[in-house]
Amino acid sequence: MAAVATEAWRSVYVRAADPEAALFGGWLLEQIYAELYRDAAPEGSFAELQDRAASWSTEEAERFRALLGSLDTADARGVLIRRAALACAPLALKSGAWLQWLSSPGNGDDPAVLRILALYASDLGVGNPRASRGDAFLPLLRHLQVSENAVPVGRLAGDQRIDDGHFSVPALLLTMSRRPDDFISEILGADLCLRSVGLLPPLTLVQDELPTAVDWAVIDPAGARQGEQITGLAGCRSAVDALVARDGASSEDRVLLGFRWALSALRRWSDRLHRELDAARDPAYEMAELMRLRAREGSVYHHAFHLEDRPLSEWLKGCQTDPYSMLAALSRSRLVKPGRPESSPLVNGLVGERGRMFRVFSSEDLAVVSRWIGSLTGAGDDPARQQEAAPPTTAAAPRLDLTAWGTATADEGPAPAGVREAYHLLLNRTDSPAVRRYALEYVHGWLGRSRHGMDRGHSPLPEQWIPQGLRPWLVEMHDRHSEEFDQGGAQELPTREALIESTVQLAPLTLIDGAWIQGFTDYEHASSDIGHSLFDTYWDELGNGEAHLNHPLIYREVLQEMNVELPPTASREFAEWPGFRDASFELPVYWLSIGRFPQTFMPELLGLNLAMELSGVGGTYRRARLALKKYGFSTRFVDIHNTIDNVATGHSAWAADAIDTYLSSITGSQGAGALDNAWERVRAGYRSLNPPSDFRARHAGRRAARKAGKDTR
């Protein structure tokens, strides 16, 4: 294979953390597998590998604890604690995120996938905002006052205090998570390894020093969260067993590969961090690091100031590759009083209000300089001696070519020929460029149709959103649905044949229950203030990890009572089943398409979610119950929805609250009309559940789709 361009691990990390990341196949998959096989740990059974990982974790934790043994001051210990926490941040802030796309509309009724979803829901702290394992780690960074780049997590890549190598393990895990159909086994194997390791060994020295600063039990992915009976490790092993039972020996080999890669990668990363912390026990190491980071900008100035026989600007240029020579010269200069930072012009006169370097260094930087000066003893000091002991400053570059990520590639793949083929292809998370472009154009076309006539008041939602929120409107709509039912709902029951036919035609939609909010399984959205309730809704639709509560499976039971046997939802045979009308796939394809873009269409998705959750409560579900009961069919499906979608504490209430939270976050600083524009988009999303279908509306939709097509090509 020809040589490819590579990117720093931190760049891969940022790209893979994007909730709308589109990672197309081809040779990139080969590169990922090359990374997986590179220096993988020796083979073994699950039990042997888990024991090996646990033993290594225990031994490695002691090795890190020993680093603090020779440090007798809180200041010196604090240096290692902060560095250890920052080095663990790229992985710990995304703990469990690699499971985010393993469920999809096409496999949401699979018992093995439901096990995985239950594991992921536990990692998220389902039911509460900001309750994920990653969210539990954030207070530690805040306690140590190193959190300024931690939110959103993509900013972490810009924190130059974190070595690029510390992004390597989470970057590859997140990359694989964007290709779940290709790497589900390897992802689960890596996850099992991480839970077998438990609390990352470098964090043990942080935990020892700060035992009550955070909830360490949540940060540890192996343990059970409060109120849960199953530990993270046991839940993962259960999911692995279910996957292997479903897919057989080949899947087991791939799970073991993922475990072996993760163990080897963790060892390399941990060893690198240990060398870094060991070197950082000498203040000269942090001082050299600081000089290297500031050298490029500083070399533009200070031409007139000489240090020994050279302008300071030349010293600074050299610092980018060799900071230790400059430190040696500084230690001999009049700027430094060895052992006395308080008397050294470098940290008082030059950085004072009238100094030439005022505000050049942060308070944290000045603490580094002071520690270095304080460590000097005068005669014989030569900071260059540290150069040989210092760890490498760059990590091995990832062998991933992401230069074409999200853009057209040589393998565009065919675009769907119609809604049936689109339905089949969109059931999975993994797209080709052509399929993704089809989905985006389909959404724009559907929303263009939905917006038609809205300016004439054709929307149930009020024209203006008010800060008091949507709860009062929600109750009014519920009352209206109930009144309509009471005024004749029971007299409008369909015939048995019509009931069966409508139930069949709704199958392509109902068997992908929750598809419109699949994007909110993404880690950043699933635990956010806005998105956590949408993930909770998705979690409920798929039965909270339990097959007997899974809505698609319950719907299939009703179909079976009607003597209708459908192929598996994810199969091509399902989409081609002759008993379906083509029109029965139009709305499902919209759901599957818009669910791919949770950020691009956030307002529209929130509106659609409210329309969907409110649509049956109070009237439609009650009417359907009467019809099903009349002909002797189970009413369980509609009974469940009529309760969990309720307007007081159920899905429709959550949907209204999510909109209110979103709109409340829009401030005047975002520009005049920002709130009104967002509300109009919410209203269009609400209307998109049942858009107008007249000629003019459909023409508006086609026009919007064509415009989107031109914009994306």
C-alpha positions as CSV (number, residue, x, y, z in Angstrom):
1,M,0.0,0.0,0.0
2,A,1.3,3.4,-0.9
3,A,2.5,5.8,1.9
4,V,-0.3,8.0,3.2
5,A,-0.5,11.3,5.0
6,T,-1.0,11.0,8.7
7,E,-2.5,13.3,11.3
8,A,-1.6,13.8,14.9
9,W,-3.6,11.7,17.3
10,R,-5.2,14.8,18.8
11,S,-6.6,15.7,15.3
12,V,-8.1,12.2,14.9
13,Y,-9.6,12.6,18.4
14,V,-11.4,15.8,17.5
15,R,-12.7,14.5,14.2
16,A,-14.0,11.2,15.7
17,A,-15.7,13.1,18.6
18,D,-17.9,15.0,16.2
19,P,-21.5,13.7,16.7
20,E,-22.0,13.9,12.9
21,A,-18.7,12.3,12.0
22,A,-19.0,10.5,8.7
23,L,-16.2,7.9,8.4
24,F,-16.3,6.2,5.0
25,G,-14.7,2.9,4.3
26,G,-12.0,1.8,1.9
27,W,-8.4,1.8,2.8
28,L,-8.9,3.6,6.1
29,L,-10.4,0.4,7.4
30,E,-7.1,-1.4,6.5
31,Q,-5.2,1.3,8.4
32,I,-7.4,0.8,11.4
33,Y,-6.8,-3.0,11.4
34,A,-3.0,-2.3,11.0
35,E,-3.2,-0.3,14.2
36,L,-5.1,-3.1,15.9
37,Y,-2.5,-5.7,15.0
38,R,0.5,-3.5,15.7
39,D,2.2,-4.9,18.8
40,A,-1.0,-6.6,20.0
41,A,-0.5,-8.4,23.4
42,P,0.0,-12.2,23.3
43,E,-3.0,-14.4,22.7
44,G,-5.1,-16.0,25.4
45,S,-8.6,-16.9,26.5
46,F,-11.0,-14.3,28.0
47,A,-10.2,-15.4,31.5
48,E,-6.4,-15.3,30.9
49,L,-6.5,-11.9,29.3
50,Q,-8.7,-10.5,32.0
51,D,-6.4,-11.8,34.7
52,R,-3.4,-10.5,32.8
53,A,-5.0,-7.0,32.5
54,A,-6.0,-6.9,36.2
55,S,-2.6,-8.0,37.4
56,W,-0.9,-5.4,35.2
57,S,-3.2,-2.7,36.5
58,T,-2.4,-3.5,40.1
59,E,1.4,-3.6,39.5
60,E,1.3,-0.5,37.4
61,A,-0.7,1.4,40.0
62,E,2.1,0.7,42.5
63,R,4.7,1.9,40.1
64,F,2.9,5.2,39.8
65,R,2.5,5.5,43.5
66,A,6.2,5.1,44.0
67,L,6.8,8.2,42.0
68,L,5.5,10.3,44.9
69,G,7.7,8.6,47.4
70,S,10.7,10.9,47.1
71,L,8.6,14.1,46.9
72,D,8.1,15.6,50.3
73,T,6.3,18.9,49.5
74,A,2.7,19.4,48.5
75,D,3.8,21.7,45.6
76,A,6.0,19.0,44.1
77,R,3.4,16.3,44.5
78,G,0.8,18.6,43.0
79,V,2.9,18.8,39.8
80,L,2.6,15.0,39.2
81,I,-1.1,14.9,40.2
82,R,-2.0,17.6,37.7
83,R,0.0,16.0,35.0
84,A,-1.5,12.6,35.6
85,A,-5.0,13.9,35.6
86,L,-4.5,15.9,32.3
87,A,-2.8,12.9,30.7
88,C,-5.8,10.7,31.5
89,A,-8.4,13.3,30.5
90,P,-8.7,12.4,26.8
91,L,-9.7,8.9,27.7
92,A,-11.5,9.5,31.0
93,L,-13.7,12.4,29.7
94,K,-15.0,10.0,26.9
95,S,-15.3,6.9,29.1
96,G,-17.6,4.5,27.4
97,A,-18.2,6.8,24.4
98,W,-17.0,4.1,21.9
99,L,-20.3,2.2,22.6
100,Q,-22.4,5.2,21.3
101,W,-23.3,3.9,17.9
102,L,-23.5,0.1,18.5
103,S,-27.3,0.2,18.5
104,S,-29.1,1.3,15.4
105,P,-32.7,1.2,13.9
106,G,-31.7,-2.0,12.1
107,N,-30.7,-3.9,15.2
108,G,-32.7,-2.3,18.0
109,D,-34.6,-5.5,18.6
110,D,-31.5,-7.7,18.8
111,P,-31.0,-9.1,22.4
112,A,-27.2,-8.8,22.1
113,V,-27.4,-5.2,21.1
114,L,-29.8,-4.6,24.0
115,R,-27.2,-5.9,26.4
116,I,-24.7,-3.4,24.9
117,L,-27.2,-0.6,25.1
118,A,-27.8,-1.3,28.8
119,L,-24.1,-1.1,29.4
120,Y,-23.8,2.2,27.6
121,A,-26.9,3.6,29.5
122,S,-25.2,2.8,32.7
123,D,-22.0,4.6,31.6
124,L,-24.2,7.6,30.8
125,G,-26.1,7.6,34.1
126,V,-29.3,7.4,32.1
127,G,-32.1,9.5,33.6
128,N,-30.0,12.4,34.6
129,P,-28.1,15.2,32.8
130,R,-24.3,15.5,33.2
131,A,-24.2,12.1,34.9
132,S,-21.8,10.1,32.6
133,R,-18.5,8.7,33.7
134,G,-16.9,11.4,31.7
135,D,-18.9,14.1,33.5
136,A,-17.7,12.6,36.8
137,F,-14.1,13.1,35.8
138,L,-14.6,16.8,34.9
139,P,-14.9,18.0,38.6
140,L,-11.4,16.5,39.2
141,L,-9.9,18.8,36.5
142,R,-11.8,21.7,38.0
143,H,-10.6,20.9,41.5
144,L,-7.0,20.9,40.2
145,Q,-7.7,24.1,38.2
146,V,-6.7,22.6,34.8
147,S,-10.2,22.4,33.2
148,E,-10.1,25.4,31.0
149,N,-9.9,23.4,27.8
150,A,-12.1,20.5,28.9
151,V,-15.5,21.7,27.7
152,P,-16.5,21.0,25.0
153,V,-14.2,18.0,24.9
154,G,-13.0,18.9,21.4
155,R,-11.1,21.8,22.9
156,L,-9.0,19.4,24.9
157,A,-6.9,18.7,21.7
158,G,-5.7,22.3,21.9
159,D,-4.3,21.9,25.4
160,Q,-0.5,21.8,24.7
161,R,0.1,20.6,28.3
162,I,-1.2,17.2,27.1
163,D,1.2,15.2,25.0
164,D,-0.2,14.0,21.6
165,G,0.4,10.3,22.7
166,H,-2.2,10.7,25.4
167,F,-4.9,10.9,22.7
168,S,-3.9,7.7,21.0
169,V,-6.1,5.1,22.7
170,P,-9.3,7.2,22.8
171,A,-8.8,8.5,19.3
172,L,-8.7,5.0,17.8
173,L,-11.6,3.8,19.9
174,L,-13.7,6.8,18.8
175,T,-12.7,6.3,15.2
176,M,-13.9,2.6,15.3
177,S,-17.1,3.8,17.0
178,R,-18.0,5.6,13.8
179,R,-17.9,2.3,11.9
180,P,-19.9,0.1,14.2
181,D,-20.9,-2.4,11.5
182,D,-17.2,-3.1,10.9
183,F,-15.8,-3.0,14.5
184,I,-18.5,-4.0,17.0
185,S,-16.5,-7.0,18.1
186,E,-13.2,-5.2,18.5
187,I,-14.9,-2.3,20.3
188,L,-16.4,-4.6,22.8
189,G,-13.1,-6.4,23.3
190,A,-11.3,-3.1,24.0
191,D,-14.1,-2.1,26.3
192,L,-13.7,-5.4,28.2
193,C,-10.0,-4.7,28.6
194,L,-10.6,-1.2,29.9
195,R,-13.1,-2.5,32.5
196,S,-10.7,-5.4,33.5
197,V,-8.0,-2.7,34.1
198,G,-10.5,-0.6,36.1
199,L,-9.3,2.8,37.3
200,L,-6.5,3.8,35.1
201,P,-3.2,3.1,37.0
202,P,-1.9,6.7,36.8
203,L,-5.1,7.9,38.5
204,T,-4.4,5.8,41.6
205,L,-1.8,8.4,42.8
206,V,-4.4,11.1,42.2
207,Q,-7.0,9.1,44.1
208,D,-4.6,8.6,47.0
209,E,-4.0,12.3,47.3
210,L,-7.6,13.4,46.7
211,P,-9.8,10.6,47.9
212,T,-12.9,12.7,48.3
213,A,-12.6,15.2,45.5
214,V,-14.8,13.3,43.1
215,D,-16.9,10.2,42.9
216,W,-14.2,7.7,42.1
217,A,-16.6,4.8,41.9
218,V,-18.3,6.4,38.9
219,I,-15.0,7.2,37.2
220,D,-13.9,3.5,37.6
221,P,-15.6,1.8,34.6
222,A,-15.3,-1.7,36.2
223,G,-17.6,-0.9,39.2
224,A,-21.3,-0.6,39.8
225,R,-23.0,2.7,39.9
226,Q,-25.2,3.7,42.8
227,G,-28.4,1.8,42.8
228,E,-27.3,-0.7,40.2
229,Q,-26.7,-4.4,40.9
230,I,-24.5,-5.2,37.9
231,T,-20.9,-3.9,37.7
232,G,-19.6,-2.4,34.6
233,L,-17.2,-5.3,34.2
234,A,-20.0,-7.9,34.6
235,G,-22.2,-6.0,32.2
236,C,-19.6,-5.8,29.5
237,R,-18.7,-9.5,29.9
238,S,-22.5,-10.3,29.5
239,A,-22.6,-8.2,26.3
240,V,-19.5,-10.0,25.0
241,D,-21.0,-13.4,25.7
242,A,-24.3,-12.5,23.9
243,L,-22.4,-11.2,20.9
244,V,-20.2,-14.3,20.6
245,A,-23.3,-16.5,21.1
246,R,-25.0,-14.7,18.2
247,D,-22.0,-14.5,15.8
248,G,-19.9,-17.4,16.6
249,A,-16.1,-18.1,16.7
250,S,-15.1,-15.4,14.2
251,S,-16.6,-12.8,16.4
252,E,-14.8,-14.2,19.5
253,D,-11.5,-13.9,17.7
254,R,-12.2,-10.3,16.9
255,V,-13.3,-9.5,20.4
256,L,-10.0,-11.0,21.7
257,L,-8.1,-8.9,19.1
258,G,-9.8,-5.8,20.5
259,F,-8.8,-6.8,24.0
260,R,-5.2,-7.6,23.1
261,W,-4.8,-4.3,21.2
262,A,-6.2,-2.3,24.1
263,L,-4.0,-4.0,26.6
264,S,-0.9,-3.4,24.5
265,A,-1.9,0.2,23.7
266,L,-2.6,0.9,27.4
267,R,0.8,-0.5,28.4
268,R,2.6,1.7,25.8
269,W,0.6,4.7,26.9
270,S,1.1,4.1,30.6
271,D,4.8,3.5,30.2
272,R,5.2,6.7,28.3
273,L,3.3,8.6,31.0
274,H,5.4,7.1,33.7
275,R,8.5,8.3,32.0
276,E,7.0,11.7,31.7
277,L,6.0,11.9,35.4
278,D,9.4,10.6,36.5
279,A,11.1,13.3,34.5
280,A,8.7,15.9,35.8
281,R,9.8,15.3,39.4
282,D,12.8,17.5,38.4
283,P,11.5,21.1,38.0
284,A,13.9,21.5,35.0
285,Y,11.8,19.2,32.9
286,E,8.7,21.4,33.3
287,M,10.8,24.5,32.7
288,A,12.2,23.1,29.5
289,E,8.7,22.1,28.4
290,L,7.5,25.7,29.1
291,M,10.3,27.2,27.1
292,R,9.7,24.9,24.2
293,L,6.0,25.9,24.1
294,R,6.6,29.6,24.3
295,A,9.7,29.7,22.1
296,R,8.1,30.2,18.7
297,E,6.1,33.3,19.7
298,G,8.9,34.7,21.9
299,S,11.6,34.4,19.2
300,V,9.9,37.2,17.3
301,Y,10.9,39.6,20.0
302,H,13.9,40.2,22.3
303,H,16.5,40.8,19.6
304,A,18.2,43.5,21.6
305,F,18.5,41.6,24.9
306,H,21.6,39.4,25.1
307,L,22.0,36.3,27.1
308,E,25.7,35.6,27.3
309,D,26.9,36.1,23.8
310,R,23.7,35.7,21.8
311,P,20.4,37.7,21.4
312,L,17.6,36.1,23.4
313,S,15.6,35.8,20.2
314,E,18.2,33.3,18.9
315,W,18.1,31.3,22.2
316,L,14.4,31.1,21.9
317,K,14.6,29.8,18.3
318,G,16.8,27.1,19.5
319,C,14.4,26.3,22.3
320,Q,12.0,24.7,19.9
321,T,14.3,21.7,19.6
322,D,16.8,22.1,22.5
323,P,15.5,24.1,25.5
324,Y,18.1,22.8,27.9
325,S,21.0,24.9,26.5
326,M,19.1,28.0,27.2
327,L,18.2,26.9,30.7
328,A,21.8,26.4,31.4
329,A,22.6,29.9,30.2
330,L,19.6,31.4,32.2
331,S,20.8,29.7,35.4
332,R,24.1,31.5,35.0
333,S,22.6,34.9,34.2
334,R,21.7,37.8,36.4
335,L,18.0,37.1,35.8
336,V,18.2,34.1,38.1
337,K,19.2,33.8,41.8
338,P,19.7,30.1,42.3
339,G,17.4,28.8,45.1
340,R,15.8,32.2,45.5
341,P,12.9,32.8,43.1
342,E,11.5,35.7,45.1
343,S,14.8,37.6,44.4
344,S,15.1,36.6,40.8
345,P,14.3,39.3,38.2
346,L,13.0,36.6,35.9
347,V,9.9,36.2,38.1
348,N,9.5,39.6,39.6
349,G,10.9,42.5,37.7
350,L,10.4,41.3,34.1
351,V,6.9,40.1,34.6
352,G,5.7,43.0,36.8
353,E,3.4,45.7,35.7
354,R,6.3,47.7,34.2
355,G,8.3,44.7,33.0
356,R,8.9,43.8,29.4
357,M,7.2,40.5,29.9
358,F,4.1,41.6,31.8
359,R,1.3,39.0,31.3
360,V,3.5,36.9,29.0
361,F,3.4,34.1,31.6
362,S,0.3,32.9,33.4
363,S,0.3,32.3,37.1
364,E,0.7,28.6,36.4
365,D,3.7,29.4,34.2
366,L,5.3,31.5,36.9
367,A,4.9,28.7,39.4
368,V,6.9,26.5,37.0
369,V,9.6,29.1,36.7
370,S,9.7,29.6,40.4
371,R,10.0,25.9,41.1
372,W,12.9,25.6,38.7
373,I,14.8,28.5,40.2
374,G,14.1,27.1,43.7
375,S,15.6,23.8,42.7
376,L,18.9,25.3,41.6
377,T,21.8,25.2,44.0
378,G,24.2,27.6,42.2
379,A,27.7,26.3,41.3
380,G,27.6,23.2,39.2
381,D,24.0,23.5,38.2
382,D,23.5,22.3,34.6
383,P,19.9,21.8,33.5
384,A,21.2,20.2,30.3
385,R,21.9,17.1,32.3
386,Q,18.1,16.4,32.2
387,Q,18.0,16.2,28.4
388,E,19.2,12.6,28.3
389,A,16.6,11.5,30.9
390,A,13.6,13.3,29.3
391,P,11.0,11.2,27.6
392,P,10.3,11.7,23.9
393,T,8.3,14.8,23.1
394,T,6.2,13.3,20.3
395,A,4.2,10.1,20.0
396,A,4.3,7.6,17.2
397,A,2.1,9.2,14.5
398,P,-1.1,7.4,13.8
399,R,-1.3,5.5,10.6
400,L,-4.6,6.9,9.7
401,D,-5.3,9.0,6.6
402,L,-8.2,11.2,7.5
403,T,-7.6,13.8,4.9
404,A,-10.7,12.8,3.0
405,W,-12.9,12.3,6.1
406,G,-16.4,13.5,5.3
407,T,-15.6,14.4,1.7
408,A,-16.0,12.6,-1.6
409,T,-13.8,9.6,-2.1
410,A,-12.9,7.3,-4.9
411,D,-15.7,4.9,-3.6
412,E,-18.8,7.0,-3.7
413,G,-21.1,4.0,-3.6
414,P,-24.5,4.0,-5.4
415,A,-27.2,6.4,-4.3
416,P,-30.5,4.7,-3.3
417,A,-32.8,4.2,-6.3
418,G,-35.9,4.9,-4.2
419,V,-37.4,5.0,-0.8
420,R,-37.4,1.2,-0.3
421,E,-33.7,0.9,-1.0
422,A,-33.0,4.0,1.0
423,Y,-34.8,2.5,4.0
424,H,-32.7,-0.6,3.9
425,L,-29.4,1.3,3.5
426,L,-30.2,3.8,6.2
427,L,-31.1,1.2,8.9
428,N,-27.4,1.0,9.7
429,R,-25.1,3.7,11.1
430,T,-22.5,3.3,8.4
431,D,-22.9,5.2,5.2
432,S,-21.3,5.7,1.9
433,P,-20.8,9.3,0.6
434,A,-23.7,8.8,-1.8
435,V,-26.1,7.5,0.9
436,R,-25.2,10.3,3.3
437,R,-25.8,12.9,0.6
438,Y,-29.1,11.3,-0.3
439,A,-30.1,11.5,3.4
440,L,-29.2,15.2,3.7
441,E,-31.1,16.1,0.5
442,Y,-34.1,14.1,1.7
443,V,-34.2,15.9,5.0
444,H,-34.0,19.3,3.3
445,G,-36.7,18.3,0.8
446,W,-39.0,17.0,3.6
447,L,-38.5,20.2,5.7
448,G,-39.1,22.4,2.7
449,R,-42.4,20.7,2.3
450,S,-43.1,21.1,6.0
451,R,-42.4,24.8,6.0
452,H,-44.9,25.4,3.1
453,G,-47.8,27.4,4.4
454,M,-46.5,27.9,7.9
455,D,-46.6,31.6,7.5
456,R,-50.3,31.3,7.2
457,G,-50.6,29.9,10.7
458,H,-50.8,26.2,9.7
459,S,-49.1,24.9,12.8
460,P,-50.5,23.7,16.1
461,L,-47.6,25.3,18.0
462,P,-48.0,28.9,19.0
463,E,-46.5,31.5,16.8
464,Q,-44.2,32.8,19.6
465,W,-42.3,30.9,22.3
466,I,-42.5,32.4,25.8
467,P,-40.1,31.9,28.6
468,Q,-42.7,30.2,30.7
469,G,-42.3,27.3,28.5
470,L,-44.5,24.8,26.6
471,R,-46.0,22.9,29.6
472,P,-49.3,24.9,29.6
473,W,-49.7,24.4,25.8
474,L,-48.9,20.7,26.2
475,V,-51.8,20.3,28.7
476,E,-54.1,22.2,26.4
477,M,-53.2,19.9,23.5
478,H,-53.8,16.8,25.6
479,D,-57.2,18.1,26.6
480,R,-58.1,18.7,23.0
481,H,-57.1,15.2,22.0
482,S,-59.2,13.8,24.8
483,E,-62.2,16.0,23.9
484,E,-62.0,14.8,20.3
485,F,-62.0,11.2,21.4
486,D,-64.9,11.7,23.7
487,Q,-66.9,13.4,21.0
488,G,-66.9,10.4,18.7
489,G,-63.6,8.4,18.8
490,A,-65.4,5.2,19.8
491,Q,-67.8,5.4,16.9
492,E,-65.0,5.7,14.2
493,L,-63.5,2.2,14.7
494,P,-62.2,0.6,11.5
495,T,-63.1,-2.9,10.2
496,R,-61.0,-5.8,11.1
497,E,-59.4,-5.9,7.7
498,A,-58.7,-2.1,7.7
499,L,-57.1,-2.4,11.2
500,I,-54.8,-5.2,10.0
501,E,-53.9,-3.3,6.9
502,S,-53.1,-0.1,8.8
503,T,-51.0,-2.0,11.3
504,V,-49.1,-3.6,8.4
505,Q,-48.5,-0.3,6.6
506,L,-47.2,1.3,9.9
507,A,-44.7,-1.5,10.4
508,P,-41.8,0.1,8.5
509,L,-42.2,3.1,10.8
510,T,-43.1,1.5,14.1
511,L,-40.4,-1.2,13.9
512,I,-37.7,1.5,13.9
513,D,-39.3,3.3,17.0
514,G,-36.9,6.0,18.1
515,A,-35.0,6.3,14.8
516,W,-35.5,10.0,14.6
517,I,-33.5,10.5,17.8
518,Q,-30.7,8.0,17.1
519,G,-28.2,10.9,16.9
520,F,-28.8,11.5,20.6
521,T,-27.1,8.3,21.5
522,D,-23.9,10.2,20.8
523,Y,-21.9,10.7,24.0
524,E,-21.9,14.5,24.0
525,H,-25.7,14.7,23.4
526,A,-26.8,11.7,25.5
527,S,-25.7,13.2,28.8
528,S,-26.3,16.9,27.9
529,D,-28.9,19.2,29.5
530,I,-30.9,19.2,26.2
531,G,-30.2,15.7,24.9
532,H,-30.3,13.5,28.0
533,S,-34.1,13.2,27.9
534,L,-34.1,12.3,24.2
535,F,-31.6,9.5,25.0
536,D,-33.9,8.4,27.8
537,T,-36.8,8.3,25.3
538,Y,-34.7,6.2,22.9
539,W,-33.8,4.0,25.8
540,D,-37.4,3.5,26.7
541,E,-38.4,2.8,23.1
542,L,-36.0,-0.1,22.9
543,G,-37.2,-1.5,26.2
544,N,-34.5,-0.4,28.7
545,G,-32.3,-3.2,27.6
546,E,-35.0,-5.8,28.1
547,A,-36.4,-7.8,25.1
548,H,-39.9,-8.2,26.7
549,L,-40.2,-4.4,26.9
550,N,-38.8,-3.7,23.5
551,H,-41.3,-1.8,21.4
552,P,-40.4,-3.2,18.0
553,L,-40.6,-6.7,19.4
554,I,-44.0,-6.0,21.0
555,Y,-45.3,-4.7,17.7
556,R,-44.2,-7.8,16.0
557,E,-46.2,-9.8,18.5
558,V,-49.3,-7.9,17.4
559,L,-48.6,-8.6,13.8
560,Q,-48.2,-12.3,14.5
561,E,-51.6,-12.3,16.2
562,M,-52.9,-10.9,12.9
563,N,-51.1,-13.8,11.1
564,V,-48.6,-11.4,9.5
565,E,-45.0,-12.7,9.4
566,L,-42.5,-10.1,8.3
567,P,-38.9,-10.6,7.4
568,P,-36.3,-9.2,9.8
569,T,-36.3,-5.4,9.7
570,A,-32.7,-5.0,8.7
571,S,-33.0,-7.5,5.8
572,R,-33.4,-6.4,2.2
573,E,-36.4,-8.7,2.0
574,F,-38.2,-6.5,4.5
575,A,-37.8,-3.4,2.4
576,E,-38.9,-5.3,-0.7
577,W,-41.8,-7.1,0.9
578,P,-44.7,-6.8,-1.5
579,G,-47.4,-6.2,1.1
580,F,-46.0,-2.7,1.8
581,R,-47.0,0.3,-0.2
582,D,-44.1,2.6,-1.3
583,A,-45.7,5.5,0.6
584,S,-45.2,3.5,3.8
585,F,-41.5,4.1,3.6
586,E,-41.6,7.9,3.1
587,L,-41.9,9.0,6.7
588,P,-39.5,6.3,8.0
589,V,-36.8,7.4,5.5
590,Y,-37.2,10.9,6.9
591,W,-36.7,9.6,10.4
592,L,-33.7,7.6,9.4
593,S,-32.2,10.6,7.5
594,I,-32.7,13.4,10.0
595,G,-31.5,11.2,12.9
596,R,-28.1,11.3,11.3
597,F,-27.7,15.0,11.8
598,P,-28.4,15.9,15.5
599,Q,-26.5,19.1,15.4
600,T,-27.4,20.4,11.9
601,F,-31.1,19.9,12.6
602,M,-31.2,20.2,16.3
603,P,-34.3,22.6,16.4
604,E,-36.2,20.5,13.8
605,L,-35.4,17.3,15.7
606,L,-36.7,18.8,19.0
607,G,-39.9,19.8,17.3
608,L,-40.4,16.5,15.6
609,N,-39.7,14.7,18.8
610,L,-42.5,16.7,20.6
611,A,-44.9,16.0,17.7
612,M,-44.1,12.3,17.8
613,E,-44.5,11.8,21.5
614,L,-47.7,13.9,21.8
615,S,-49.3,12.5,18.7
616,G,-51.1,9.5,20.3
617,V,-51.6,10.6,23.9
618,G,-55.2,11.3,25.0
619,G,-56.9,10.2,21.8
620,T,-55.2,8.1,19.1
621,Y,-53.9,5.5,21.4
622,R,-57.2,5.2,23.2
623,R,-59.0,4.8,19.8
624,A,-56.5,2.2,18.7
625,R,-56.9,0.3,22.0
626,L,-60.7,0.1,21.4
627,A,-60.1,-1.3,17.9
628,L,-57.5,-3.8,18.9
629,K,-59.6,-5.0,21.8
630,K,-62.8,-5.3,19.7
631,Y,-61.1,-7.8,17.4
632,G,-59.3,-9.7,20.1
633,F,-55.7,-8.4,19.5
634,S,-53.3,-7.5,22.3
635,T,-53.4,-3.8,23.3
636,R,-50.0,-3.9,25.0
637,F,-48.3,-1.7,22.5
638,V,-50.7,1.2,22.7
639,D,-51.1,0.8,26.4
640,I,-47.4,1.2,27.0
641,H,-47.2,4.3,24.8
642,N,-50.3,5.9,26.3
643,T,-48.6,5.8,29.7
644,I,-44.9,6.5,29.0
645,D,-45.8,9.3,26.6
646,N,-47.9,11.2,29.2
647,V,-47.9,15.0,29.5
648,A,-47.0,15.1,33.2
649,T,-43.9,12.9,33.6
650,G,-43.6,11.0,30.3
651,H,-42.0,11.4,26.9
652,S,-44.1,14.3,25.7
653,A,-43.3,16.3,28.9
654,W,-39.6,15.5,28.4
655,A,-39.9,16.6,24.8
656,A,-41.4,20.0,25.7
657,D,-38.8,20.5,28.4
658,A,-36.0,19.8,25.9
659,I,-37.3,22.5,23.6
660,D,-37.6,24.9,26.5
661,T,-34.0,24.2,27.6
662,Y,-32.7,24.6,24.1
663,L,-34.5,27.9,23.5
664,S,-33.6,29.3,27.0
665,S,-29.9,28.9,26.0
666,I,-30.3,31.3,23.1
667,T,-29.3,34.8,24.2
668,G,-29.3,38.2,22.6
669,S,-25.6,37.9,22.0
670,Q,-26.3,35.4,19.2
671,G,-27.9,38.2,17.1
672,A,-31.2,39.8,16.5
673,G,-33.8,37.3,15.6
674,A,-31.8,34.2,16.7
675,L,-34.6,33.1,19.1
676,D,-37.4,33.7,16.6
677,N,-35.4,31.8,13.9
678,A,-34.8,28.8,16.2
679,W,-38.5,28.7,17.2
680,E,-39.5,28.7,13.6
681,R,-37.3,25.8,13.0
682,V,-38.8,24.0,15.9
683,R,-42.3,24.6,14.5
684,A,-41.2,23.3,11.1
685,G,-39.8,20.1,12.8
686,Y,-43.1,19.7,14.7
687,R,-45.1,20.0,11.4
688,S,-42.7,17.6,9.7
689,L,-44.4,14.6,11.3
690,N,-47.4,15.2,9.1
691,P,-46.4,17.8,6.4
692,P,-48.8,19.1,3.8
693,S,-49.0,16.8,0.7
694,D,-50.7,19.1,-1.9
695,F,-48.9,19.9,-5.2
696,R,-47.5,23.2,-4.0
697,A,-46.1,21.7,-0.8
698,R,-44.4,18.9,-2.7
699,H,-43.0,21.3,-5.2
700,A,-41.5,23.3,-2.4
701,G,-40.0,20.2,-1.1
702,R,-38.4,19.2,-4.4
703,R,-37.0,22.7,-4.8
704,A,-35.4,22.6,-1.3
705,A,-33.9,19.2,-2.0
706,R,-32.4,20.4,-5.3
707,K,-30.9,23.4,-3.6
708,A,-29.4,21.2,-0.9
709,G,-28.0,18.9,-3.6
710,K,-26.2,21.8,-5.3
711,D,-24.8,23.0,-2.0
712,T,-23.4,19.6,-1.1
713,R,-21.7,18.8,-4.4
